[in-house]
Amino acid sequence: MRRSIQILAGISVSLLAIVAFLVQKGALDSAGLPLLLQPDFTVSPATAARIPDSGQRVALAEGALRADPATPYKWCALAEVLAEAGQMQQARFCIHRGVVLGRHLPPVLMRAANFHFQDGQIPKALEQTSQVLALVSSYDGIIFATYRRMGVPVETMLSTGIPAKARALRSFFRHLLGWADPEDVARGWDRLAALGYNDDQLAGRYLDYLLQRHLYDKAIQMWRQLDERAGD
């Protein structure tokens, strides 16, 4: 038993000596030492704050990826730190690989969308967010708010950023009613109507929207359309 303890103590001392040597030579930042206890680490924002050198963050992300190359999140993490380091060609490859591996995982698609927005590739970002909207509802508010913040025109949102699915389109139309001008709300309604998704509940909310803005002619036209549909 005593012999085993001595061996373990020797290993620990040797490991500490190696780490101290690496820190002394600048090959390892002392702020990153806690990561030695994490065999499957990822580069989180907290870790990035402790490791200011982008080269070290890239090395850490590469090590995590080598340990588990089938995990899409590791590809996304590497893409993000590569982008921060200005290595965009490699970063784009990594984010693409992450999407290939996680094409049905909304968190992966959201990270890819965020990457493409920051990279200025709006069509690719909208492709990813549209897939998310087709899969789940939990990201609706975040995605719609991002579209507005990024200045995406409503026409583009409807044609590219919102899937032709009843749930997603209805959710987006409700969102439009809260902030969009009448022309853009009309575009949303026309899109719903073209696909047959304009139900009575949404119609009632649209009528309220028009009346609150004193758009009486449009409201009367809308009412007649609803009355004709009820007669059919």
N, C-alpha and C positions, 0 to 999 in steps of 0.2 A: 504494500500500500504506500509506504514511504517512498519507494522507488518510483511509483507512478506519479506521485505528487511532484517529485523532483524533475521528472521528464516533462510534465505539463508546465512547470515553472520555467524550465529552460526554453520551451517553445514560446511561451509568452514573452520572455525577455528578448528572444531572438526576433520575434515579430515586432515588438516595440522598437528594437534597434533599427530594423529595416525601415519602419515608418518614419522614425526620427531622421534617418539618412535621406529619405525621399523628400521630407519637408525641408531639410537643410539645403538640398540641391535644387529646390524649387520645382521638383517633379510632382509634388503633392501639396495642396494648400491645407494648412492646419485646420481651416474652417470646415474642410470636407471629411475630417477624421471620423465623425459619427457614421458616415456612410459605409465604413468598413464593416459595420455590424449588420448591414442590410444587403444580403446576397442578391436581392431582386429589386434594387432601387430604381426609381424613376426620377426624372428631373422635375420636381414640383417647384412652384413659385418660391416656397420657403427655402428649398435647397438652392435655387438660383440666387437668392439674396445672400446666402452664405458663401456662395462660390462665384465671385464677380467675374472671373476670367471665362470668356466664352469658349475658349479652347478646352478648358477643363470640363465645362458643362457638356460639350459635344462628346468628349471622351467618355464621360459617365453614361450618357445616353447610348452611345455605341456599345458600351459594355453591357448595359441592361438588355439591349436588343440581341446581342450575341447569346445571352443566357436564355432568351425566349423569343426566337425570331418569328414564331407563328402568332404572336399576340399583336393585333392591330394597334393597340394603344402605344406600344413601344415604338412602332414606326412613326406614329403621330408625334410622340415626344421628341424623337430624333429630328423630325422635320422642323419642329418649332425651334429647337436650339440651333439647328443649322441656319434657319432663316435669320435668327438673331445675330448669328456670326457672319451674315452676308453671303452664305454659300447657297444661293437660291436654286441653282440647277440640281444639286444633290437634295435640297429640301423638297423640291417639287416631286422628285422621284420617290422620296420616302412617304410623302403624304398620299401619293397615288397608290403606293403599295399598301398603306394602311387602309385605304378605302376598298381596295380589292379584297383584303382579308376580312374587313368589317362592314361590308356593303349593306347589311341588314341591322347594324347596330347604331341607333340614333346618336349616342354620345360620340362615336367615331365620325359620323357624318357631320355633326355639328362642329367638331374640331377641324375637319377638312374645310367646311364652309368658312369658318373664321380665318383659317389660313389663306384661303383664296380671296376673301374680302381684303385682308391686309396686303395681299400681293397684287391687288388691283384687278383681279380676274373675276369680275362680277358674274358673267354667265356661268362659270364653273361653280361659284358659290351658290347661285340660285338653283343650280341642278342638285346640289347636295341638300339644301334646305327644303326643296320641293319633295325630295325623297323622305325626309324626316316627317314632313306634314302628312305624307301618305301613310306613314307607319304609325305615328302616335299623335296625341293631342297635347301632351305635356309641354311642348316647346312652342306652341302657337304664339303666345304673347311675346316671347323673346324674339322669335323670327320676324313677326310683323313689326315690332319696334325697331329691329335692326334694319329692315327694309327702309323704313322712314329715315332713320339716322344716316344711312348710306345714300339717301337721295334717289332711291330706285323709283322710277315713274310707276304709277298705278297700272298703266297699260302693260308695262313689263312684268310687274308683279303677277298680273292675271294671266299673262301669256306664258311665262316661264317659271315664276316663283311659287305658284300655287298649283298643285296637281288637280286634274279634272276629277276630283272625288267630292261627293256630296258633303261629307263632314268638313273637310278642309275649306271648301269654298264658302259654305255657310258660316263657318267660324270667321273667315276673312271678311265676309260681308258685314257681319256684326261689328267687327273691328273698324271697318270703313265708316260705319254710321257714327262712330264716336269722334271722328276728326276730319274726314275727307270733305271736299267741296262737292256740290251737287253733281257736277259733271263726272267726277270719278266714282261717286256712289252709283250713278246711273250705269257706268261701265260695269261695275260689279254686279248690279242687278241684271243687266243684259246677259252677262256671262252665265249667271245662274239660270236665267230663263232659257237660254240656248240649250242648256243641258238638262232642263226639266227639274232643276233643284230648287226653284223658287216656291217654297211652301207658304201656306197661309200665315204662319207665325212671322216669318220674315217679311211678308207683304205688309202685315199690320205695323211692324216696326218701321218699314220704309215709309208708309203713309204718315206715321207720326213725325218722322224726320222731315218730310216735305211740308207738313202743316206748321211745324215749329218754325220753319224758315219762310213761312208765308208764300210758299210756292203752290198756290191754289190751283192754277191751271194744270200743273204736272200732277197734283194730287187727284184732281177730277179725272184726268186721263188714266191714272193708275187705278182708280176705283172702277172705272168702266171696264178696264181689262180684267179685273178680278171678277166683276159681275158677269162678264161674258164667259169666263172660265167656269164659274159656278153653274151657269146655265147649260154648259156642255155636259 
